[in-house]
Amino acid sequence: MREMMRLLFNKRFRTTFFMFAGFLMQFWWLGKTKKFLHKETSAKRYRAVYASQANKFTEAAVNMGGLIIKLGQFVSSRVDILPKEYTDILSQLQDSVAPVPVELAVSRIEEELSGTVFNLFTSFNLKPIAAASLGQVHRAVLKNGENVAVKVMRPGIEATVALDLATLKVLTSLASRFTKIGKFVDLKDVYQEFEEVITEELDYQKEAKNLEDFQTSFQEFPGVTTPKVYWELTTRKVLVMEFIEGVKINEMAHLEEASISKKKLASILYLSYLKQLLEDGIFHADPHPGNLLVKQDGTLSFIDFGMVGTISDLMKENMIKLAMSIYLKDAGGIVEAFHELGFLKKNADRSLLAQNIKVILSGFSEGSFNFEKISNNGFLEELREFLYEQPFQIPSRMTFLGKAIMTVFSICRGLDKDFDIVANTKPYVEDIMESNSANPAKDTAIDQVKNMFFQVIPAARKVFTLINQLESGELRIQPSKSFEKKILNQQSAQTRKIVLAVLGAGILIAGSQILSQNQTLGVVMMAGGGLFTLLQARMRPNTKRIRVHPRPPFVKE
């Protein structure tokens, strides 16, 4: 409260605070009056208030600049917090504002680099080629003739960001205490993520390090590049890097003029994100078209590494677990993976959620994934409503990941209307599985297969333990004649079942591998494997009653 009283003397804080206070008062009044209204009328009023507030926030963000624009972009992806009327309008916020006066930008560059721009560069374009809420970019030429982009942080933006963060902290604290949102969403955690990301963006040396790490990781990855960093001209507030000549990835006309394959470009972008997510554990968190430039030769260049996300080993394991559960249409496995990833709220009814997921899975055709289906506006609307009504939340560490993935899918779909996720994923998976070199994604996938094997056949662990005990002499068997006969019969039946199961599985796997090269042979082999599997499933043990002596058959020494 003391911090709030201090901030009330600041006009910017008062503007933001009272705007949000007005929003809360509107919700309070609606809550008090909705019991006197018809359900449909009440819902209509709520939708109108959502749209009105979103428009008011957008207007204020554009006028105030600074962190308010970033906040609008951040929460526009949180469909677990805000309804559709909010997210639709906030998603229209463009991180582009009027540039600062050129003399202020030049003054900061000269102060940071200890020299005049005309001594530092052969030429320096005073008109910025891009401007955003935290910084702007000018084009220049070095003394050696190389073209560079000079990114300079807005003078005074540090103080503005600090004030906006303090404002946001007060607002999230009040919302957690006095609204129902705090019961379902950890607003403190959401604030901490937002603060961490913004703090990273205020240090251009960290951005340069992110850029170089990405460059090193993709040295042997064809079709992807990043701009070179000039460390001698880079500080926390100024970043000088190679100027990339290229067009935005969504400028279709320019791509066609340059005879660049849009289908290939979509594949390169998609595979580059598979590598970032499943191998590197660090990814470009803001892949909008302005940050994805295509060079004349078709090379994709990632620029602006101010926003990056990280993925822990545990998160990668659970992502693979989720993917495998979806492939197997295992609703229970999907719910468990969602829980491990932090997607489920505290009040989630897992059994009910599993039933709902079964209904969704039944809508997909067997063995295929139809990207056209999830690109359909109707389906996306149903999905959004499902996420908002079910006990889902977007984990704090997954906000930027989810936004990045959806942006990448959208761009790939724009480049190739027939973009096939399965077809593009298959060569990547085959490559990492066939590689003899150390590969985190390969190791994780193998570990998951092992875990699933022991889940599907839990008795295997007991069998292995029993064998070890027998071999070591820890366990001795003294069966009666009749019991021995029963054991031999059961062992024979189990052996036949195991042989058929292993043979069937082997033929199924071989058939699936051959399918892409020889469809007829692949189908025949898969059918044969299925037949063997069916035979072992239908086999019944000999249930003939055998009288067993009362003496226990197993005696431990």
N, C-alpha and C positions, 0 to 999 in steps of 0.2 A: 504493500500500500504506500509506503514511503517513496518507493521508486516511481509509482504512478503519480503521486502528488508533485514530484520534481519534474516529471515529463510534461505535466499539464501546462507548464509555462512555455512550452514549445508549440508554435503554431502548426507545424507539420504533424506532430503527434496528436494535437487536438482534432485536426481535420480527419485523420485516419480513425482515431478512437471514437469520435462521435458518429462517424459513418457506420461503424460496426455496432455501436450502442443502439443506433436507430434500427439496424437490422434485427437485433435481438428483441427490441421492444415490439416490432412488428410481429415476430413469431410468438411472443408472449400474448399479445392481443388476439392473434388468430387462435391460439390454444384455448383462450378463455371463451371465445365466441363460437367455436366450431360445434359445440354441443347443441347450439340452437339452430344449426343449419343442416340441410340435407347433405348426405355424404358426398354426392357429386358436386354440389355447390361449394362445399368446403374444399374439396380437392381442386376445383377450378380456381378458387381464391389463392390457395397455396401456390399453384403454378404461376399465377399472375405475379405474386410477390417474389417468387424465385427469379423470374425474368426481369422484373423491375430492379431488384437488387443487383443482379449480374450486370445489367446495363450501367447502373450508377457506379459500380465498382470499376468497370472498364473505363468509363469516362474519367474517373478520378485517377486511375493508374496512368493513363496517357498524359494527363495534365501534370501530375506530380513526378512521373518518371522514377528513377532509382529502383529500389527493391520491390515496390508495389507491383510493377509489371512482372517481375520474376515470380512474385507470390501468385499472381493470377495464372501464370503459365503452369506453375507447380501444382496448384490445387485443381486445375482443369482436367488432370489425369486421374484424380482421386474420386472415381465414381462410387467408391464405398462410403465417402463422406458427403458428397453433394449430389443432388438430383440432376436429371438430364437438362432441365431448363438452365441451370447454372453452368454445367460443364460445356454445353453447346456454345454459349455466348463467350465464356472465358477462353475457350479454345481459339477464338478468333483474335485474341490479343497478339499483336506482332511486337517482337522484341526489337523495335526500331523507333528511335526518337530523333528529334532534331539534334544535330551535332553541336558541340560546345564551340564558342568563338575560336577561330583558328589560332589567335595569339595565345590563348590559354593552353591549347594543346601543344603548340610549339614550345612554349615556356617550360612545360613539364618535360618534354623530350630533352631539351637542352640542359635542364637541371639534372636529370637522371644520367645523361651520357657525358656531361661535363664538356660541352662544346656546342657551337651553333650548328643548326641543321645544314647550313651551306658548307660548313667545314667537314661535317660528318658524311655528307652525301653529295654526289655530283649534281643531282637534282632531287627536289622534294615537292610533291604535289600538295599544295596548301588545301585543296578541296578533298575532304575525306571520301573514300570510295564506299565506306560502310560505317554506320553509326548504330550503337546499341545502348542499352541502359547503363552499362558499366564502362564502356570504352568505345573507341572508334579507330578506324584503320586508314592510313595514308599510304600512297604508293611513292616509292623513291628508288634511286639508282645509287649503288655503292661506287666507291672510287675505282674499283676493278671492273666496273661496267655491269655488274649483276643487278637484276631487278629484284627488289625486295618489297615486302609489306611491313609497314611499321605500325604496330598496334600499341596504342597509348591509352592508359586509364584516365577516365575523366577526372580533372582536378576537383577535389572536394568530395568525391564519391565515397571515400572511406567514412567520413563523418555521417553522410546521409545513410549509408548502409548500417552503421552502428546504431543510429537512431531508429531506423525501420526495424532492425532486429529486436531492439528493446521494446518497441511498440508491439511487435508480434508476440513477444514473450508474455507481455502483460495480457494481451487478448486471449492467447491460448490458455493461460492460467485461469482467467475468468470464465472462459467457455467450459473448461474442465470442471469447474466448481458449480456453475449455475445452469448448465444446459445438459441435455441427455446425451450429447455427442460423446462426452467423456466416458460414458458407460460402455461404449462400443469401440471407441478408437483411442489409442494412446497418443493424445495430442502432444504430450511432452516429447515423445519419441519422434513424432512428425516434425516438430520444431527443431529438434537436434539435427535431424538429417538435413533439413533446409539450411540451417546455420552452417553445417560442415561444408556443404556444397558451395555456398556463397563465399565462405572464407577461402576456400580453394581458388575460386575465380578471382579473388583479389590479389593473387600472387602469380605473376606471369612467369616466374622462374619455375614454379611447380607445373604450370601449363607446358613450358618448354621441355621439362623432364618427361611429362606424359607423352608428348609428341615423339621424343627420341625413343622412349620405351616401345611405343607402337611401331616406330620405324624399324627397330631392331627385330621385333617379333615377326614382321612381315617382309623381311629381307628376301626370303626364298618363296614368298607367296606371289604368284604371277598376277599382274593386272592391278595391283594396289600400291600406292605410294603416299608419302607425306612430305610436306615442305621441309627443307633444311633449316636448322636453327643457327643463327649467328650469335654465339654466346658472348662474344666480346662487346656486342651492342645490346645485350639483354639484361634487364634488371627486374625487380619486382613490379615495376610500374610501366615498363616499356619492353616490348617483345619485337625483335626484328627477325623475320624469317623469309625464306624464298617466296617470291611472288609466283603463284601458280596461274598459268594461262589456261583457262578452261571455261566450260559452260556448266550451268547447274544441271544436275542429273535429271531433272524433270523438264528440261527445255527440249522437247521432242523434235521440234523442227530443226534445231541446230545439230542434234545427234544424227538425224537423217541426212542432213547436208554433208556431214563429215563421214557418212557411210559407216557409222558405228552400230554394231549389232546390239539392239536394246535387250534382246533375250539373253545374250552373253553377259551384258552389263548387270542385269538382274541377278544372274547366277553368281557373278563375282561378289556382288554386294551381300547376298544371302550367305554364301560360303565364308566370307570374311567375318560375318557375325557369329557363325557357328564356331569358328576358330577362337574368336575373342571370348565367347561364353563358356565353351567346353574345354579349352586348352589354356588360354592366357589368364583367365580369371580377372581381366580388366577390359572394359569396353567403352567405346565412344558413346556417351550418354545423350548426345544431342544431334542425331543424324538427320536434321532437316535438310532439304535440298540445297540451301545456301551453304552448308558445310560439306557438301559432297560435290566436288567438281570433276568433270570428265575432260581429260586432255585430248588433243587432236588425234593421238594414236589409240584412243579408247581406254587409256589407263584411268582408273578411279583414284582420286586424291582426296583423302580425309584432311580437313583443316579445322581449326578452332578446337583445341583440346582443353578448354576451360572446364568443361563438364565431363567427367569420366566416372564410371561406376566400377565397383569391384565385386567379385563373386568368391565366396569362401569355398574351400574344398567340400565342406558339408553341404553347402547350397548346391554345388555341382552334382554331388551324389544324389540329392533329392530331386533335382531337375531330371536326371536320367531315370530315376525311379518313377517319376511322374510320366515321362514319355513312354516308358515300357508298360506302365499300367494302362495308359490310354490305348496303346497298340493292342494290348491283350483284352481291352474292354473290361478291365477289372475295376469296378466302381469302388470297392472297398480299398484297393490299393491307391486309387486316385485320392480318396478322402484322406488316407493316411499321409500321402505325400503332401497334400495341401496343408495338413496339420503341421508336418515337420518344417515346411517352408514358411509357416506363419500366416497362411491365408485365411485361417478360420478364427472367427471371433470366440470369445470366452464362452458365450452362450450357445455355441453351435451344437445342434442335434445331429451327430454323425450318421446314425442309422437312417434318419429321414433324408439327409443330404445324399447318402449313397443311393437311395431309391430315386431321387430326382436326377442324379447323374446317369443312372441306368436309362432313364427315359431319353436324355440327351444323346447318349451313346447309340441308342437304337436308331437314331435319325441318320446315322452315317452308314453308308453302304459297306458291305463286308470287304475288308482288306484294302480300302481306299480312303483317301482324305480329299474331300472336294473343296478346294480353295474358293471356288465360285460360291459355295454355300455360305462360308463365313464372310464373304465379301458382300453378300446380299444385305441390303438395308434393313429388311424385315428381321433377318436373323440377328443382326447386330443389335437391333432394338430389343429383341427378346433376350439376348445375352446381357445387355445392360440392365434390364429390369430384373433378370435373374440374380445378377451380382448385387443389386441394390436391395432386393427383398430377402435374399438368403443371408445366412450368418457369415458372409465373406468380408474380408478387409484386405487392402493391399498393404503388405508389410512395408515398414518404413524403408528398408533396404532394397525393396523391389519396385518402388515407385518409378524411378528413372529407367530401370530395366524394362518394365512393362511398357512404358511410353516409347522407349527405343525400339523394342520388338515390333510394336504395332506400326510405328513410323516406317520401319524397314519393310514390313509386309506390304504396306500401302504403296511404297515406292516401287517395289518389285512388281506388284500388280499393275501399276501404271505403265511400267516398261514392257511387261509381258502379260497380256490379259489371260493367257493360258498357263501362267506360272504354276508349276507343279512342285509342291514342297517335297513329296516323297522322292520324285525323280532327281531332284537337286541334292537331296540329302544322301541318297544311296552311294554315289561315288566317294563322298567325303568319308562316310563310315567305313567303306571298303578300304580306302586308302590308309586310314589310321589303324585299322585292324590288321592289315597286311604289313604295316611298317615294323621293322625290327628295332627301330630306335625308341628311346623312352618317350612315352606319350601319356600325359595325364588323363586325357579323355579315354584312351584305350584301357588304361589301368582301372579307371573308375567304372567303365562299362563291364569289364570282366568281373570286377568285384560285385557289381549288382547282379550279374548273371549267377554267380556263385550263391549269393544270398537268396535269390529267388529259387534256385534249385533246392536249397535246404528247407525253404518254406514249403515248396510243393511236395517234397518227399522228406518230411521230418523224421521218418523212421530210419533214414539212412544214417543219421548220427548214432542212433542206438545200435544199428547193425555193426558199424565200424567199432564202436566201443566194445561190443560183445566179442568180436573177432580178436581184438587186442587182448582182452581178458583171457580168451581161450589159448591164444598163442603164448602168453606169458605164464600160463599155468595158474593164474589167479582164480580161474573158474574151472571146475571139473564137472563133467556130466556123467551121471549114473542113471540112465533111463531104464525103465522097465521094457520088456519086449514089446508089449502093445504100444507103449508110448513111443518107442523107437520107430515102430512101423508107421505111426501117425506122423512123426516128424519127417521121415523119409518121403512119405506121400506129399506132405505140404511143401517140402523143399523142392521136390521134383516139379510140382505145379508152379511154385514161385519162380523157379529157374526158367521154365518155359515162358512165363509172363515177362520176366526181365529181358530174356533174349528177344522176344517179339517187340517189346517196348523200345529197346535200344535199336533194333534193326529198323523198326518203323520210324523212329526219330531220325536216324541217320539218312534213310531214304527221303524223308520229308525235307530235311535240310539240304541234301544234295539236289533234290528237285527244284527247290526255291532258288538255288544258285544258278542252275542251268536254264531256268525259265526265261530269262532275258535273252539267251542265245538260241535256245531251241524250245519253243513254246510247247510243241507236241510232247517231246520227251520229258520236259519239266512237269507237265500236267500228269503224264502217265506215272512218273516216279512219285509225285506228291500223292496221287490217288493210291498207289501201292503202299506208300508209307502210312496213309490213313487207314488202309485195310488191316495192316499188321497191328496198328494201334487199337483198332476196333476189336480185333480178335483177342488181344490180351485183356481188353476191358471186359469182354463177354465171358471169359473163362471163369469157371466157378470151382472152388476147391472141393475136394471129396468130403462130403458132409456125413459119410457113413459113421454111425455112432460106434465109438471104440471105448471099451471099459478100461479105465485107467486105475492102476493100483493106488491106494491112498498115500503110499509113500511119495514124497515130493520128488520130482524128476531131477531137479537141479540142487546140488549140495555144494555149498561154498566152504572151502577149508579155512 
